[in-house]
Amino acid sequence: MNMQQSETQNIAKIEQVLISRKEVQRLTTLSQATIYVQMAKGNFPQSISIGERRVAWLLSEVQEWCDQKIKNARSV
């Protein structure tokens, strides 16, 4: 395996990192209620069930959402 293939695989692994609701709240500064309301409206990444009473989000999707919010705020 060459260096480029290894780097591509590492990037793919990073994109699949799961984060908790508390981490989502920390990254976005949104409350728990706002996260779920925005998910229901289709304005926030959907959570992934990882257990009977546990959900998580893909870090890459939450980061994309944050990036889009910043981009929208800067283009006004």
Secondary structure as UniProt FT lines:
FT   HELIX           3..15
FT   STRAND          18..19
FT   HELIX           21..28
FT   HELIX           32..40
FT   TURN            41..42
FT   STRAND          48..51
FT   TURN            52..53
FT   STRAND          54..58
FT   HELIX           59..74
//
